[in-house]
Amino acid sequence: MTTSTPYHPGERAAQARAGRTERADHAGRSIRRTVPAVAAGFLTERRTLVVGAADRDDRIWATQLAGPAGFLSAPDDRTMAVAARPAGDDPLAGALAGPARVGTLALDPAGRRRMRLNGRCAPDGQGGLLVHADEVVANCPKYIQRRTPADRPAAGPPRAVATGPAMTTAQRLAAATADTFFIASTGPGGSVDASHRGGFPGFLDPVAPDRLRWPEYPGNSMFLTLGNLELDPRAGLLLPDWETGGALLVTGEARTDWSEEARQGVPGAERMVELTVTAVVELADATPLVWTGPEYSPALPR
């Protein structure tokens, strides 16, 4: 990031490759370092928060925290308070027990709204986190499937039901039928970003036990994720199980294929991304919530 642009060199490179520099400059006006009052109100209504960070082995993971409305708040315009922390067998439980760089995403599936807040976090001494904002971004509603949550009172702490270096057959099936996932990536100085991807089931393709591939659809032209991947291939994916409260977490290295050949036959794709998986954690009770079935986004390519 420089004084003249909110973007780092990797983001600038991705924007230029896509021919979207001018659009990115316009979109960049929405990137803030503070939490506006309307965003603070939005946070207090959310039930979940996606969090991306590096573990103690420098692998990037994306995970999800949950709580009652009000578990997220903005005590001032540079801070987000989170009354939850990764626990149990969550791969980020150890890393977020101390100071860390994080990327977060607050999502409202029912209203098709989302907000990113990236920065530096530390334990609050009460079992939660305080995140000091370096970057606050309000995103468009594209590709969000509409869902509403319900509590699952019997939920316990997250526990690993399967771990390994690659996906099992059942995990590949879960990926192949997913309509939503979240991706964490890392940029200069250890900064982390968390982002959302949505599509019809099948848009995330488990081409092998150690490979996942998906299309990149037209977005806000910022290229925050692909810009990070231009500089550092480490990435982590979170695939929520909306019906059970479980989750599939994978980490590895991602590569963007910008060629026309790669996206041929994939409706709406502007480019393709492939993740080489190096570790997998499947969690039960990742959140104490279950969700209604999806109402697919009208923006999804047919």
N, C-alpha and C positions, 0 to 999 in steps of 0.2 A: 504494500500500500504506500502511495506517495501523497504529497500535499495536493497534487492536482487531480488525483483520481482515487476512488475508494477501492480500486482493484489492484491485486498483486500481479507480478509478471506472468504467472501461469494462467490466471484468469484473462489477462489481456491477450495472451497467445491463443487461447481457445476462442475468444470472441473474434479475433482476426481470422482464424481458420474457418470459422462459420460465417464470416462476413456480417457480423452483428455488432461491430464496435459502436456505431452511432446509436443503435437501440440500447446497447449496454450503458452508454453515457446517460441516456435519458432515464433508464431504470435505476441507475446508480444514485439518483437523487433521493430515492427512498431508503437508502442505507443510512442508518443513524448510529450514534454512540450512546443514545439515551433511550429510555422507555417512555413513549408518549402516554398521556393519561388514558387514551382509548385502549392502548395495548395493555396497560396495567389492569384495566377492567376486564379485558379479554382473558388474561391469565387467571384471574380469580374464579372464573367459571369453568376452567378446564379440569378434567379428571385424569389426564395422562400427560406425560412429558417424555419425548424421545431424547436420549442422551448419548452422544458419541464421545469417545475418549480413547487414549492409548492405555493398555494395561502395563504391568511392570516389565513385560518383555517387549514393549514398544509395538505390540500388535494393536491395530485399530478395531474397536468393536462399537456396535450400536446396541443399546438396550432401552428398556422402557420402565419408567416409574409411574405410579398411580396413587390416587388418594381421593378423598372427598373434595367436592368443590371448595376452594379456598386453600388447598394444600400448596398452591402456587400463589405468590403475591409479589408485589414490587414495593418494598418499604421506602425506596427512593428511586429517582429516575436513572440510576446507574446500577441497580441491584435487583436480582430476582431471588427470592427466598423459596426454597423447595423443602417441604416438610416430609421428605422421604429420601432414601439413599439406597443404592444397590446393596442387596443382602444375599445371604445364603450362598448358592453356587453361581451367582451371576459373575461373569468374567471381569466385570468392572468393580466388584465389591472392594477388592484390595486397593486398586488405583484411586478410587474416590474416597477412601478413608483418610486421605491427605490432600494437599493442594494439587490441582491438576488443571490443564487446559481442556475445555469442553465445548462441544457444539450441541445446542439443544433445539428442539422443535416442539412447539405447542400446537396441537392439531384439534380442530373442531370438526369431526366428520359430519355431524348432523347439519351444521351450517356451512360446510365446505369453506372453512377458513383455517389459516395457519400462520404461524409467526416463528421466525428463527431468532434466537438470542445466543450468540457465541461469546465466550470470554474465559475468565479464570474463576475457578470455584475452590471452595474450601469447606470442610465440615463446620456446621454452626454450633457444635457442642451440645445439640439437643436431638441428634439422630437425623438431621437434615443437612442441607447444603445452602450456601450463599454463593451466588454466581455474579461476579462483577462483569458488566457488559462491555465488550469491545466493539460488538457489531450487532445491530438490531435491524431485522428485515421483515417487512410484511409481504407475504407472497400472494399470488393470484390463486383462485379456487380451482384451477385446471386439474383434472385427473383425480380428484378426491371422490371416493365412493361414499355416499351418504349412509351413515349408521348411527344408532343411538345406543348408549351403554346401559347395563343393568349390573347391580352388585351381585357378587357371588360370595356370600358370607363365610363359607367354609374354607376359603382360600388360606393357605399357609405361606411361609416364606418361599421364594423361588428355590427349586431344587433341580439339579441336573438329572435327567432320565436317560441321556445318551451323550457321549462325547467321543470325538475321534478326529482324525486328520482329513476325513472326507465325508460326504453325505451317504447315508444309507438309502436303500430303495424307498422306504417310507418317507424319508426326508426329501428325496427328490420329487416324490409325488406331491408333497406339501408345497414345494416350490412351484411345480408345474400348474397347480391349481390356485396359486395366490393371485389376488387382484391388487395387492398393495404391499410395498416393502419400503424400508427406510435405509438410507445409506449414510455412513459416516466416513469422512475423508479428512486428510490433514494437509496443511499448507505451511508457508514460511514461519519459522520460529516456533513450530509446534502447535500452531493454531489448528482448531478442529471445527468442522462444519457438519451439521446433520441435515439431511434433505429427504424429501418424499418422492416416491415413484408410484404411479398407479396405471393400471391397464386392465383389459379383460383377462380372465384366467388363460394362461398360456403365454402371456407376454414375457414372463420370466422363464427362461428355458434352461433346465438342468441338463446341459448337453453331455455331461459326464459326471461321475461321482465327485470330481474335484474341479468342476467348471460350471459357472452360471453365466448366462448371456441375456441381455435385454436391450430393447430399443430405447433411444433417447428421442422423445417427442418434442415438438416446439414448445419452448417455455418462456421465461422472462428475459432471456438473452444475457443474463449475468454470468452464467457458466461457473457458478461457485464450486460445484462438485467437479466438473470436468477440468476446471482451471487448477484445482488442487491436484488432480490426477496427472496433469501435465508435468508437475514437479515431483510428485511422490505417489507411487502406485498403491500404497497401503490403503486398505478400505475395509469396512465392516458392514454387513447387512443384518437387519432385523426383520424377520417375517413373523408378524403376530398371528396367533391362532385366535381368531375373533370368537370362535364358538366355545372354547374351553378356558381361555385366559393363559394358555401356554405360549411359547415363542421358540422360534428357531433362529439362532445367532450363528453367523459365519464370519470368518475373517480371512483375509488373503491379500492378493495384489490384483489391481484392475488395470485394463488397457482399453483405450478408446480407439475404435477402428473408424476412421473418417472417410473411408473409401465408399464410392457409390455401389460397388459390387457387394459389400457387406450388408447393405440395407435393402437390396433388391428382394422383392417379394414380401417385405415386412411393412404393412400399411402404416402410414404416418411416421415412419422412422426417418430421422435426419442423420443418424449415425448409430453405431452399435457399441456396446461396452461388454467386455468379458472379464469376469473375475475368476482367477485361479485360487481355489479354496485351499487354505493350509490348516484350518482348525474349525471345528463345529461344536457348538454346545446347544443341546435341546433342553429347554426349561419347562417344567410344569409349574403352575402357579406363578407365572411371570408377573401377572397382575391379578387383582381381585375382581376383575370385570369380565363380563361377556357382552357381546354386541349383537344387534339385529343383523339380518342378512343385508347385503349391499343393494343400494340403488345406484347403479353405475353412472359415472359422470357423463354428461352429454358431450364433453370435449373429447372423449375417447375415440380414436380413429376406428372406423368400421371396416 
